[in-house]
């Protein structure tokens, strides 16, 4: 069963462009991960939405353990104005269903 991850990140006003650059730098490496089915970053002012879909929980966990992800997570205190909102859930729909 695939796994969906949705993240809402609110940047510090003066760090919004830096957060955008950091998130966009993850797009290529993340989409190249074996279990990544989709990875999309969107921006609305200082708010960023990240929608991710992985083949399974192991692929999701491998993503969050990747060095390029842990490096960005370590920068969150400088980039974000508050705690990120991250939700993960099993996808119920099936292709063609």
PDB file as gemmi writes it, atoms N, CA and C in Angstrom:
CRYST1    1.000    1.000    1.000  90.00  90.00  90.00 P 1                      
ATOM      1  N   UNK A   1       0.848  -1.179   0.000  1.00  0.00           N  
ATOM      2  CA  UNK A   1       0.000   0.000   0.000  1.00  0.00           C  
ATOM      3  C   UNK A   1       0.886   1.233   0.000  1.00  0.00           C  
ATOM      4  N   UNK A   2       0.597   2.170  -0.899  1.00  0.00           N  
ATOM      5  CA  UNK A   2       1.418   3.374  -0.966  1.00  0.00           C  
ATOM      6  C   UNK A   2       1.100   4.308   0.202  1.00  0.00           C  
ATOM      7  N   UNK A   3       2.018   5.233   0.426  1.00  0.00           N  
ATOM      8  CA  UNK A   3       1.934   6.156   1.556  1.00  0.00           C  
ATOM      9  C   UNK A   3       1.993   7.592   1.038  1.00  0.00           C  
ATOM     10  N   UNK A   4       1.089   8.417   1.539  1.00  0.00           N  
ATOM     11  CA  UNK A   4       1.039   9.834   1.199  1.00  0.00           C  
ATOM     12  C   UNK A   4       1.573  10.639   2.363  1.00  0.00           C  
ATOM     13  N   UNK A   5       2.424  11.606   2.065  1.00  0.00           N  
ATOM     14  CA  UNK A   5       2.936  12.536   3.080  1.00  0.00           C  
ATOM     15  C   UNK A   5       2.586  13.938   2.616  1.00  0.00           C  
ATOM     16  N   UNK A   6       1.967  14.704   3.504  1.00  0.00           N  
ATOM     17  CA  UNK A   6       1.651  16.102   3.228  1.00  0.00           C  
ATOM     18  C   UNK A   6       2.327  16.957   4.297  1.00  0.00           C  
ATOM     19  N   UNK A   7       3.050  17.976   3.853  1.00  0.00           N  
ATOM     20  CA  UNK A   7       3.729  18.866   4.788  1.00  0.00           C  
ATOM     21  C   UNK A   7       3.342  20.304   4.491  1.00  0.00           C  
ATOM     22  N   UNK A   8       3.088  21.056   5.550  1.00  0.00           N  
ATOM     23  CA  UNK A   8       2.837  22.488   5.446  1.00  0.00           C  
ATOM     24  C   UNK A   8       3.941  23.173   6.239  1.00  0.00           C  
ATOM     25  N   UNK A   9       4.678  24.024   5.556  1.00  0.00           N  
ATOM     26  CA  UNK A   9       5.812  24.717   6.160  1.00  0.00           C  
ATOM     27  C   UNK A   9       5.602  26.217   6.017  1.00  0.00           C  
ATOM     28  N   UNK A  10       5.778  26.945   7.092  1.00  0.00           N  
ATOM     29  CA  UNK A  10       5.666  28.401   7.036  1.00  0.00           C  
ATOM     30  C   UNK A  10       7.052  28.979   7.270  1.00  0.00           C  
ATOM     31  N   UNK A  11       7.563  29.663   6.246  1.00  0.00           N  
ATOM     32  CA  UNK A  11       8.909  30.222   6.305  1.00  0.00           C  
ATOM     33  C   UNK A  11       8.943  31.512   7.113  1.00  0.00           C  
ATOM     34  N   UNK A  12      10.081  31.774   7.719  1.00  0.00           N  
ATOM     35  CA  UNK A  12      10.322  33.112   8.256  1.00  0.00           C  
ATOM     36  C   UNK A  12      10.292  34.047   7.040  1.00  0.00           C  
ATOM     37  N   UNK A  13       9.670  35.213   7.159  1.00  0.00           N  
ATOM     38  CA  UNK A  13       9.528  36.087   5.979  1.00  0.00           C  
ATOM     39  C   UNK A  13      10.846  36.349   5.252  1.00  0.00           C  
ATOM     40  N   UNK A  14      11.891  36.577   5.996  1.00  0.00           N  
ATOM     41  CA  UNK A  14      13.181  36.881   5.373  1.00  0.00           C  
ATOM     42  C   UNK A  14      13.900  35.632   4.850  1.00  0.00           C  
ATOM     43  N   UNK A  15      13.370  34.452   5.110  1.00  0.00           N  
ATOM     44  CA  UNK A  15      14.010  33.194   4.704  1.00  0.00           C  
ATOM     45  C   UNK A  15      13.173  32.399   3.692  1.00  0.00           C  
ATOM     46  N   UNK A  16      12.066  32.986   3.212  1.00  0.00           N  
ATOM     47  CA  UNK A  16      11.168  32.270   2.298  1.00  0.00           C  
ATOM     48  C   UNK A  16      11.876  31.839   1.012  1.00  0.00           C  
ATOM     49  N   UNK A  17      12.668  32.706   0.431  1.00  0.00           N  
ATOM     50  CA  UNK A  17      13.363  32.344  -0.810  1.00  0.00           C  
ATOM     51  C   UNK A  17      14.409  31.259  -0.551  1.00  0.00           C  
ATOM     52  N   UNK A  18      15.072  31.316   0.597  1.00  0.00           N  
ATOM     53  CA  UNK A  18      16.053  30.286   0.948  1.00  0.00           C  
ATOM     54  C   UNK A  18      15.360  28.938   1.141  1.00  0.00           C  
ATOM     55  N   UNK A  19      14.183  28.943   1.767  1.00  0.00           N  
ATOM     56  CA  UNK A  19      13.438  27.700   1.943  1.00  0.00           C  
ATOM     57  C   UNK A  19      12.995  27.157   0.586  1.00  0.00           C  
ATOM     58  N   UNK A  20      12.529  28.038  -0.284  1.00  0.00           N  
ATOM     59  CA  UNK A  20      12.136  27.598  -1.625  1.00  0.00           C  
ATOM     60  C   UNK A  20      13.309  26.914  -2.327  1.00  0.00           C  
ATOM     61  N   UNK A  21      14.455  27.530  -2.305  1.00  0.00           N  
ATOM     62  CA  UNK A  21      15.636  26.943  -2.953  1.00  0.00           C  
ATOM     63  C   UNK A  21      15.991  25.587  -2.357  1.00  0.00           C  
ATOM     64  N   UNK A  22      15.921  25.497  -1.033  1.00  0.00           N  
ATOM     65  CA  UNK A  22      16.259  24.240  -0.355  1.00  0.00           C  
ATOM     66  C   UNK A  22      15.269  23.138  -0.712  1.00  0.00           C  
ATOM     67  N   UNK A  23      13.981  23.469  -0.761  1.00  0.00           N  
ATOM     68  CA  UNK A  23      12.969  22.467  -1.115  1.00  0.00           C  
ATOM     69  C   UNK A  23      13.107  22.039  -2.568  1.00  0.00           C  
ATOM     70  N   UNK A  24      13.362  22.987  -3.445  1.00  0.00           N  
ATOM     71  CA  UNK A  24      13.516  22.639  -4.852  1.00  0.00           C  
ATOM     72  C   UNK A  24      14.762  21.789  -5.092  1.00  0.00           C  
ATOM     73  N   UNK A  25      15.782  21.967  -4.274  1.00  0.00           N  
ATOM     74  CA  UNK A  25      16.992  21.149  -4.404  1.00  0.00           C  
ATOM     75  C   UNK A  25      16.719  19.683  -4.080  1.00  0.00           C  
ATOM     76  N   UNK A  26      15.640  19.408  -3.346  1.00  0.00           N  
ATOM     77  CA  UNK A  26      15.286  18.030  -3.004  1.00  0.00           C  
ATOM     78  C   UNK A  26      14.491  17.324  -4.103  1.00  0.00           C  
ATOM     79  N   UNK A  27      13.932  18.068  -5.031  1.00  0.00           N  
ATOM     80  CA  UNK A  27      13.035  17.479  -6.018  1.00  0.00           C  
ATOM     81  C   UNK A  27      13.738  16.390  -6.826  1.00  0.00           C  
ATOM     82  N   UNK A  28      14.856  16.690  -7.430  1.00  0.00           N  
ATOM     83  CA  UNK A  28      15.553  15.709  -8.263  1.00  0.00           C  
ATOM     84  C   UNK A  28      15.974  14.466  -7.507  1.00  0.00           C  
ATOM     85  N   UNK A  29      16.722  14.629  -6.405  1.00  0.00           N  
ATOM     86  CA  UNK A  29      17.144  13.443  -5.654  1.00  0.00           C  
ATOM     87  C   UNK A  29      15.970  12.626  -5.115  1.00  0.00           C  
ATOM     88  N   UNK A  30      14.926  13.303  -4.676  1.00  0.00           N  
ATOM     89  CA  UNK A  30      13.781  12.573  -4.124  1.00  0.00           C  
ATOM     90  C   UNK A  30      13.062  11.794  -5.211  1.00  0.00           C  
ATOM     91  N   UNK A  31      12.813  12.427  -6.349  1.00  0.00           N  
ATOM     92  CA  UNK A  31      12.126  11.728  -7.440  1.00  0.00           C  
ATOM     93  C   UNK A  31      12.944  10.557  -7.972  1.00  0.00           C  
ATOM     94  N   UNK A  32      14.259  10.591  -7.753  1.00  0.00           N  
ATOM     95  CA  UNK A  32      15.127   9.494  -8.201  1.00  0.00           C  
ATOM     96  C   UNK A  32      15.165   8.337  -7.202  1.00  0.00           C  
ATOM     97  N   UNK A  33      14.608   8.516  -6.009  1.00  0.00           N  
ATOM     98  CA  UNK A  33      14.585   7.432  -5.023  1.00  0.00           C  
ATOM     99  C   UNK A  33      13.739   6.283  -5.554  1.00  0.00           C  
ATOM    100  N   UNK A  34      14.170   5.050  -5.322  1.00  0.00           N  
ATOM    101  CA  UNK A  34      13.453   3.891  -5.878  1.00  0.00           C  
ATOM    102  C   UNK A  34      11.971   3.826  -5.500  1.00  0.00           C  
ATOM    103  N   UNK A  35      11.597   4.209  -4.307  1.00  0.00           N  
ATOM    104  CA  UNK A  35      10.206   4.084  -3.878  1.00  0.00           C  
ATOM    105  C   UNK A  35       9.378   5.338  -4.014  1.00  0.00           C  
ATOM    106  N   UNK A  36       9.934   6.405  -4.597  1.00  0.00           N  
ATOM    107  CA  UNK A  36       9.181   7.651  -4.740  1.00  0.00           C  
ATOM    108  C   UNK A  36       8.257   7.563  -5.940  1.00  0.00           C  
ATOM    109  N   UNK A  37       6.969   7.796  -5.710  1.00  0.00           N  
ATOM    110  CA  UNK A  37       5.975   7.794  -6.785  1.00  0.00           C  
ATOM    111  C   UNK A  37       5.648   9.211  -7.240  1.00  0.00           C  
ATOM    112  N   UNK A  38       5.761  10.181  -6.323  1.00  0.00           N  
ATOM    113  CA  UNK A  38       5.479  11.587  -6.652  1.00  0.00           C  
ATOM    114  C   UNK A  38       6.076  12.479  -5.574  1.00  0.00           C  
ATOM    115  N   UNK A  39       6.522  13.659  -5.989  1.00  0.00           N  
ATOM    116  CA  UNK A  39       7.068  14.640  -5.047  1.00  0.00           C  
ATOM    117  C   UNK A  39       6.835  16.012  -5.660  1.00  0.00           C  
ATOM    118  N   UNK A  40       6.025  16.833  -5.006  1.00  0.00           N  
ATOM    119  CA  UNK A  40       5.642  18.139  -5.527  1.00  0.00           C  
ATOM    120  C   UNK A  40       5.791  19.194  -4.449  1.00  0.00           C  
ATOM    121  N   UNK A  41       6.339  20.347  -4.833  1.00  0.00           N  
ATOM    122  CA  UNK A  41       6.498  21.485  -3.936  1.00  0.00           C  
ATOM    123  C   UNK A  41       5.680  22.641  -4.496  1.00  0.00           C  
ATOM    124  N   UNK A  42       4.906  23.292  -3.631  1.00  0.00           N  
ATOM    125  CA  UNK A  42       4.114  24.452  -4.035  1.00  0.00           C  
ATOM    126  C   UNK A  42       4.336  25.576  -3.029  1.00  0.00           C  
ATOM    127  N   UNK A  43       4.154  26.817  -3.507  1.00  0.00           N  
ATOM    128  CA  UNK A  43       4.366  27.973  -2.636  1.00  0.00           C  
ATOM    129  C   UNK A  43       3.205  28.941  -2.751  1.00  0.00           C  
ATOM    130  N   UNK A  44       2.785  29.466  -1.600  1.00  0.00           N  
ATOM    131  CA  UNK A  44       1.799  30.538  -1.527  1.00  0.00           C  
ATOM    132  C   UNK A  44       2.351  31.560  -0.531  1.00  0.00           C  
ATOM    133  N   UNK A  45       3.084  32.526  -1.022  1.00  0.00           N  
ATOM    134  CA  UNK A  45       3.710  33.517  -0.145  1.00  0.00           C  
ATOM    135  C   UNK A  45       4.797  32.878   0.706  1.00  0.00           C  
ATOM    136  N   UNK A  46       4.590  32.905   2.009  1.00  0.00           N  
ATOM    137  CA  UNK A  46       5.567  32.323   2.936  1.00  0.00           C  
ATOM    138  C   UNK A  46       5.194  30.897   3.348  1.00  0.00           C  
ATOM    139  N   UNK A  47       4.109  30.377   2.770  1.00  0.00           N  
ATOM    140  CA  UNK A  47       3.639  29.023   3.089  1.00  0.00           C  
ATOM    141  C   UNK A  47       3.990  28.077   1.951  1.00  0.00           C  
ATOM    142  N   UNK A  48       4.547  26.938   2.321  1.00  0.00           N  
ATOM    143  CA  UNK A  48       4.947  25.930   1.344  1.00  0.00           C  
ATOM    144  C   UNK A  48       4.185  24.644   1.619  1.00  0.00           C  
ATOM    145  N   UNK A  49       3.751  24.000   0.555  1.00  0.00           N  
ATOM    146  CA  UNK A  49       3.079  22.715   0.646  1.00  0.00           C  
ATOM    147  C   UNK A  49       3.947  21.697  -0.085  1.00  0.00           C  
ATOM    148  N   UNK A  50       4.185  20.581   0.558  1.00  0.00           N  
ATOM    149  CA  UNK A  50       4.949  19.504  -0.067  1.00  0.00           C  
ATOM    150  C   UNK A  50       4.066  18.265  -0.035  1.00  0.00           C  
ATOM    151  N   UNK A  51       3.807  17.709  -1.219  1.00  0.00           N  
ATOM    152  CA  UNK A  51       3.003  16.491  -1.344  1.00  0.00           C  
ATOM    153  C   UNK A  51       3.915  15.392  -1.868  1.00  0.00           C  
ATOM    154  N   UNK A  52       3.971  14.294  -1.128  1.00  0.00           N  
ATOM    155  CA  UNK A  52       4.872  13.193  -1.460  1.00  0.00           C  
ATOM    156  C   UNK A  52       4.086  11.889  -1.450  1.00  0.00           C  
ATOM    157  N   UNK A  53       4.443  10.998  -2.355  1.00  0.00           N  
ATOM    158  CA  UNK A  53       3.819   9.671  -2.357  1.00  0.00           C  
ATOM    159  C   UNK A  53       4.916   8.636  -2.565  1.00  0.00           C  
ATOM    160  N   UNK A  54       4.904   7.635  -1.692  1.00  0.00           N  
ATOM    161  CA  UNK A  54       5.916   6.589  -1.702  1.00  0.00           C  
ATOM    162  C   UNK A  54       5.251   5.227  -1.885  1.00  0.00           C  
ATOM    163  N   UNK A  55       5.990   4.296  -2.435  1.00  0.00           N  
ATOM    164  CA  UNK A  55       5.463   2.957  -2.699  1.00  0.00           C  
ATOM    165  C   UNK A  55       5.013   2.260  -1.426  1.00  0.00           C  
ATOM    166  N   UNK A  56       5.707   2.533  -0.332  1.00  0.00           N  
ATOM    167  CA  UNK A  56       5.360   1.913   0.953  1.00  0.00           C  
ATOM    168  C   UNK A  56       6.046   2.679   2.083  1.00  0.00           C  
ATOM    169  N   UNK A  57       5.779   2.248   3.308  1.00  0.00           N  
ATOM    170  CA  UNK A  57       6.337   2.939   4.475  1.00  0.00           C  
ATOM    171  C   UNK A  57       7.855   2.866   4.507  1.00  0.00           C  
ATOM    172  N   UNK A  58       8.423   1.769   4.023  1.00  0.00           N  
ATOM    173  CA  UNK A  58       9.887   1.643   4.005  1.00  0.00           C  
ATOM    174  C   UNK A  58      10.501   2.691   3.077  1.00  0.00           C  
ATOM    175  N   UNK A  59       9.872   2.942   1.946  1.00  0.00           N  
ATOM    176  CA  UNK A  59      10.373   3.964   1.017  1.00  0.00           C  
ATOM    177  C   UNK A  59      10.258   5.346   1.633  1.00  0.00           C  
ATOM    178  N   UNK A  60       9.155   5.613   2.334  1.00  0.00           N  
ATOM    179  CA  UNK A  60       8.997   6.889   3.034  1.00  0.00           C  
ATOM    180  C   UNK A  60      10.090   7.060   4.082  1.00  0.00           C  
ATOM    181  N   UNK A  61      10.306   6.023   4.873  1.00  0.00           N  
ATOM    182  CA  UNK A  61      11.311   6.090   5.929  1.00  0.00           C  
ATOM    183  C   UNK A  61      12.712   6.279   5.357  1.00  0.00           C  
ATOM    184  N   UNK A  62      12.995   5.619   4.236  1.00  0.00           N  
ATOM    185  CA  UNK A  62      14.302   5.775   3.587  1.00  0.00           C  
ATOM    186  C   UNK A  62      14.485   7.215   3.113  1.00  0.00           C  
ATOM    187  N   UNK A  63      13.413   7.824   2.609  1.00  0.00           N  
ATOM    188  CA  UNK A  63      13.486   9.224   2.178  1.00  0.00           C  
ATOM    189  C   UNK A  63      13.868  10.125   3.347  1.00  0.00           C  
ATOM    190  N   UNK A  64      13.167   9.975   4.460  1.00  0.00           N  
ATOM    191  CA  UNK A  64      13.425  10.858   5.600  1.00  0.00           C  
ATOM    192  C   UNK A  64      14.769  10.590   6.266  1.00  0.00           C  
ATOM    193  N   UNK A  65      15.385   9.453   5.960  1.00  0.00           N  
ATOM    194  CA  UNK A  65      16.719   9.145   6.489  1.00  0.00           C  
ATOM    195  C   UNK A  65      17.834   9.557   5.525  1.00  0.00           C  
ATOM    196  N   UNK A  66      17.478   9.968   4.303  1.00  0.00           N  
ATOM    197  CA  UNK A  66      18.484  10.348   3.317  1.00  0.00           C  
ATOM    198  C   UNK A  66      19.257  11.571   3.800  1.00  0.00           C  
ATOM    199  N   UNK A  67      20.555  11.624   3.548  1.00  0.00           N  
ATOM    200  CA  UNK A  67      21.384  12.732   4.041  1.00  0.00           C  
ATOM    201  C   UNK A  67      20.911  14.109   3.581  1.00  0.00           C  
ATOM    202  N   UNK A  68      20.427  14.232   2.348  1.00  0.00           N  
ATOM    203  CA  UNK A  68      19.964  15.533   1.864  1.00  0.00           C  
ATOM    204  C   UNK A  68      18.683  15.972   2.575  1.00  0.00           C  
ATOM    205  N   UNK A  69      17.888  15.030   3.050  1.00  0.00           N  
ATOM    206  CA  UNK A  69      16.678  15.381   3.803  1.00  0.00           C  
ATOM    207  C   UNK A  69      17.033  15.737   5.237  1.00  0.00           C  
ATOM    208  N   UNK A  70      17.855  14.936   5.878  1.00  0.00           N  
ATOM    209  CA  UNK A  70      18.225  15.234   7.273  1.00  0.00           C  
ATOM    210  C   UNK A  70      18.966  16.561   7.356  1.00  0.00           C  
ATOM    211  N   UNK A  71      19.745  16.903   6.334  1.00  0.00           N  
ATOM    212  CA  UNK A  71      20.445  18.191   6.327  1.00  0.00           C  
ATOM    213  C   UNK A  71      19.439  19.341   6.295  1.00  0.00           C  
ATOM    214  N   UNK A  72      18.400  19.219   5.472  1.00  0.00           N  
ATOM    215  CA  UNK A  72      17.384  20.271   5.421  1.00  0.00           C  
ATOM    216  C   UNK A  72      16.596  20.335   6.725  1.00  0.00           C  
ATOM    217  N   UNK A  73      16.228  19.188   7.267  1.00  0.00           N  
ATOM    218  CA  UNK A  73      15.485  19.182   8.530  1.00  0.00           C  
ATOM    219  C   UNK A  73      16.281  19.897   9.622  1.00  0.00           C  
ATOM    220  N   UNK A  74      17.588  19.761   9.617  1.00  0.00           N  
ATOM    221  CA  UNK A  74      18.435  20.434  10.586  1.00  0.00           C  
ATOM    222  C   UNK A  74      18.446  21.944  10.425  1.00  0.00           C  
ATOM    223  N   UNK A  75      18.098  22.420   9.243  1.00  0.00           N  
ATOM    224  CA  UNK A  75      18.040  23.867   8.982  1.00  0.00           C  
ATOM    225  C   UNK A  75      16.680  24.475   9.290  1.00  0.00           C  
ATOM    226  N   UNK A  76      15.681  23.645   9.577  1.00  0.00           N  
ATOM    227  CA  UNK A  76      14.332  24.153   9.814  1.00  0.00           C  
ATOM    228  C   UNK A  76      14.260  25.231  10.892  1.00  0.00           C  
ATOM    229  N   UNK A  77      14.969  25.127  12.009  1.00  0.00           N  
ATOM    230  CA  UNK A  77      14.861  26.199  13.012  1.00  0.00           C  
ATOM    231  C   UNK A  77      15.228  27.582  12.471  1.00  0.00           C  
ATOM    232  N   UNK A  78      16.157  27.647  11.536  1.00  0.00           N  
ATOM    233  CA  UNK A  78      16.538  28.933  10.948  1.00  0.00           C  
ATOM    234  C   UNK A  78      15.589  29.373   9.830  1.00  0.00           C  
ATOM    235  N   UNK A  79      14.959  28.412   9.165  1.00  0.00           N  
ATOM    236  CA  UNK A  79      14.134  28.711   7.998  1.00  0.00           C  
ATOM    237  C   UNK A  79      12.653  28.905   8.304  1.00  0.00           C  
ATOM    238  N   UNK A  80      12.139  28.194   9.297  1.00  0.00           N  
ATOM    239  CA  UNK A  80      10.696  28.185   9.554  1.00  0.00           C  
ATOM    240  C   UNK A  80      10.322  29.107  10.705  1.00  0.00           C  
ATOM    241  N   UNK A  81       9.107  29.636  10.628  1.00  0.00           N  
ATOM    242  CA  UNK A  81       8.603  30.506  11.694  1.00  0.00           C  
ATOM    243  C   UNK A  81       7.897  29.719  12.796  1.00  0.00           C  
ATOM    244  N   UNK A  82       7.737  28.423  12.609  1.00  0.00           N  
ATOM    245  CA  UNK A  82       7.097  27.564  13.604  1.00  0.00           C  
ATOM    246  C   UNK A  82       7.338  26.111  13.245  1.00  0.00           C  
ATOM    247  N   UNK A  83       6.723  25.241  13.991  1.00  0.00           N  
ATOM    248  CA  UNK A  83       6.872  23.805  13.742  1.00  0.00           C  
ATOM    249  C   UNK A  83       6.187  23.433  12.426  1.00  0.00           C  
ATOM    250  N   UNK A  84       6.806  22.549  11.650  1.00  0.00           N  
ATOM    251  CA  UNK A  84       6.140  22.090  10.424  1.00  0.00           C  
ATOM    252  C   UNK A  84       4.960  21.187  10.778  1.00  0.00           C  
ATOM    253  N   UNK A  85       3.960  21.196   9.929  1.00  0.00           N  
ATOM    254  CA  UNK A  85       2.827  20.282  10.069  1.00  0.00           C  
ATOM    255  C   UNK A  85       3.041  19.188   9.029  1.00  0.00           C  
ATOM    256  N   UNK A  86       3.277  17.972   9.484  1.00  0.00           N  
ATOM    257  CA  UNK A  86       3.536  16.854   8.579  1.00  0.00           C  
ATOM    258  C   UNK A  86       2.591  15.721   8.938  1.00  0.00           C  
ATOM    259  N   UNK A  87       1.847  15.260   7.943  1.00  0.00           N  
ATOM    260  CA  UNK A  87       0.913  14.148   8.109  1.00  0.00           C  
ATOM    261  C   UNK A  87       1.282  13.043   7.127  1.00  0.00           C  
ATOM    262  N   UNK A  88       1.147  11.817   7.560  1.00  0.00           N  
ATOM    263  CA  UNK A  88       1.435  10.658   6.723  1.00  0.00           C  
ATOM    264  C   UNK A  88       0.290   9.666   6.883  1.00  0.00           C  
ATOM    265  N   UNK A  89      -0.134   9.084   5.759  1.00  0.00           N  
ATOM    266  CA  UNK A  89      -1.248   8.128   5.806  1.00  0.00           C  
ATOM    267  C   UNK A  89      -1.155   7.148   4.653  1.00  0.00           C  
ATOM    268  N   UNK A  90      -1.734   5.977   4.860  1.00  0.00           N  
ATOM    269  CA  UNK A  90      -1.818   4.984   3.797  1.00  0.00           C  
ATOM    270  C   UNK A  90      -2.849   5.437   2.768  1.00  0.00           C  
ATOM    271  N   UNK A  91      -2.526   5.271   1.500  1.00  0.00           N  
ATOM    272  CA  UNK A  91      -3.428   5.646   0.412  1.00  0.00           C  
ATOM    273  C   UNK A  91      -4.451   4.530   0.226  1.00  0.00           C  
ATOM    274  N   UNK A  92      -5.715   4.874   0.213  1.00  0.00           N  
ATOM    275  CA  UNK A  92      -6.784   3.893   0.116  1.00  0.00           C  
ATOM    276  C   UNK A  92      -7.203   3.596  -1.314  1.00  0.00           C  
ATOM    277  N   UNK A  93      -7.102   4.593  -2.198  1.00  0.00           N  
ATOM    278  CA  UNK A  93      -7.544   4.357  -3.572  1.00  0.00           C  
ATOM    279  C   UNK A  93      -6.529   3.539  -4.344  1.00  0.00           C  
ATOM    280  N   UNK A  94      -6.993   2.858  -5.338  1.00  0.00           N  
ATOM    281  CA  UNK A  94      -6.157   2.021  -6.198  1.00  0.00           C  
ATOM    282  C   UNK A  94      -6.285   2.523  -7.636  1.00  0.00           C  
ATOM    283  N   UNK A  95      -5.218   2.403  -8.435  1.00  0.00           N  
ATOM    284  CA  UNK A  95      -5.328   2.809  -9.849  1.00  0.00           C  
ATOM    285  C   UNK A  95      -6.468   2.047 -10.526  1.00  0.00           C  
ATOM    286  N   UNK A  96      -7.256   2.769 -11.297  1.00  0.00           N  
ATOM    287  CA  UNK A  96      -8.355   2.152 -12.017  1.00  0.00           C  
ATOM    288  C   UNK A  96      -9.560   1.847 -11.155  1.00  0.00           C  
ATOM    289  N   UNK A  97      -9.490   2.211  -9.859  1.00  0.00           N  
ATOM    290  CA  UNK A  97     -10.590   1.865  -8.965  1.00  0.00           C  
ATOM    291  C   UNK A  97     -11.263   3.011  -8.473  1.00  0.00           C  
TER     292      UNK A  97                                                      
END                                                                             
